[in-house]
Amino acid sequence: MLKIENLHASIEGKVILKGLNLQVNPGEVHAIMGPNGAGKSTLANIVAGKEEYEVTNGSIELNGEDISELAPEERAHNGVFLSFQYPVEIPGVSVTNFIKTAINETRKAKGLEDMPAKDMLKMIREKSELLEIDRKFLSRSLNEGFSGGEKKRNEIFQMAMLEPKLAILDETDSGLDIDALRIVANGVNKLKSKDNAVIVITHYQRLLEYIVPDFVHVLYDGKIVKTGDASLALELEAKGYDWIKEEMVS
Amino acid sequence: MDLKEKIVSSYVAFEDGVDVNTDIHEIRTEAFQNFEKLGFPTKKLEAWKYTSLNSILKEDYSIFPDKEKTINLADVKKYFIHDIDTYKVVFIDGKYSSFLSETTHDAIDVCLMSSALNKAKYKPVIENYFNKVAKQDNLTSLNTAFAKEGAYINIPKNTEVEKPIQIINFTTGSVEATMTQPRNLIVVGQNAHVQIIERHQSLTSNAVLTNVVTEVFADRDATVDIYKIQNDHIAASLVDNTYIEQQSKSVVSVHTFSFGGNITRNNLNFYQKGEYIDSILKGITIIEGKQHVDHHTLVHHIEPNCESHQDYKGIFDERSTGVFNGKVIVEKEAQKTNAYQQNNNVLVSDRSTINAKPQLEIFADDVKCSHGCTIGQLDEQALFYMQQRGIAQKEARALLMYAFANTVLESVKIPEVKERITKLIATKLNVNIGFDL
């Protein structure tokens, strides 16, 4: 589904990714771990199409198609979803109407009519129940005054509504207490299928107890330096990253 | 001949068409002399520092379009709020159109200034109110000198006017350039309530200069809501001089929506002549190209325990320019005044400009006066966030701008007006989304 080859990228002249390779197939869950500044969020933002980053070499393919020149909304229409580490507050736009607009704009891009209001409401009801979101919450301005946990739950709610092929969760666990973590993870697990894939970016093993990855990658200094199964996450949790750095040097 | 000379020399001809042996004409003549002395405002005047009329004063305006023009309702229906029942006072090139209007004398007067100025039964009201709150500045004097036609609205006490009143001035472009001087008088009695929608609309690309004066008197406990829809043709310029005098416990709101036109200058003045008054001034400006919109507001707090609320939002694209000058005077006697002023602007392009100036003159010591002014750009991270969710950049920008302006729309009390403004904003931002936020 996602195939990244030899990706080099920089922002304002600073090189962040230095030859990254990653292949994600349908039905898989990948975790990307690594120390601060390794390039984890950069990778997420580049796949989503943030313009400030310059791809200097390499390719990003989604379902066999090079997406590196596409606008962020076009990538979204192709099924890419990024759960933001810091979801943006947008005063004056309610959660409900934002998601309605997002869904209908995506449908428009695919040449479809707007989703009938009845279906939309039904879907909102189902998905908000899945994420245990209070209905009153949906009429509030998007992310404005939300707690850290509410923001993240709202991200996963939007993911549930948009039904992406590839979801990238960028530190979705940060700022979540254990209950919220369980709700979010449960939501993600329910949405998983053999046709979609999830990339979980995290510092901690905690989230991976709930969303069990098929692969764990260590991103260090702009490259994936180690790949393993779920047990690698436990090893990292126990030993930190220093041994990886030492391995790199030797 | 420059425009001032042309206007001055045509006054004799104007006098042919009015009764010169009246008190009203005394007022006109005095105003005429005042204009003759002052001329048009120039950038040397502090109040006109950021707005130059030079480019529009060069046109060879026809001052008294004398041809009766008719227009088809079908062609202009879109300029009305037509999905609700309203009274309508409509003018074409400054002349009353009985065909397009729907006036009344049933308990309330919604009719013509020309009748009010000439008929004996209106004389007491005219004597009490005409030109009593309007300032004697350059352009108001010019309007007063030629005051002859406009809307006359008189609502007796304890009357709730069920239907909004639309005042619409069309210009047809039957001559190359048209100048009009509409003069409106709105008198609202004790505990009465009225809603007014005002619009100036040019129907061709010929130059138009409208210099309108509206006087509003709100008696005790009266409620007056005024909506000014300014979405005129790019060749049309407007100077709107509105003067509002409020008595105790009255609430007057003015919403000004400025989306179109060449040069638009709004002089909006509130005078609080009693206690426990609320004055509400709100505006949304969305312009582009070389358009210019200037909001000059004045709230004069004269008595204690009154409030004023100002909220102006501006979005400026391309080479457009904006001015916000919000003056609040709190007199020594006006203790316990609450005066709020908020002016937020987004400069969408690097070449757009806003000159924003809060001006507070406070002589009382026990008051709450706040003002806030921001000038910024659209939040790039918010745009990326919306695009990531599948909303294309153009629509995302529009949605952000709409959300930015939305606080002003929340206080619009007529749903159809709100809906119309929402549609105008979508059209103005060139997007096809509902914004049903």
Interface residues (C-beta under 8 A of the other chain):
Chain A: A48 G49 K50 E51 A71 P72 E73 R75 A76 H77 V80 F81 L82 F84 P87 V88 E89 I90 P91 G92 V93 S94 N97 F98 I99 T101 A102 I103 E105 T106 A109 Q158 L162
Chain B: D379 Q381 A382 F384 Y385 M386 Q387 Q388 R389 G390 I391 A392 Q393 E395 A396 L399 L400 Y402 A403 F404 N406 T407 I433 D436 L437
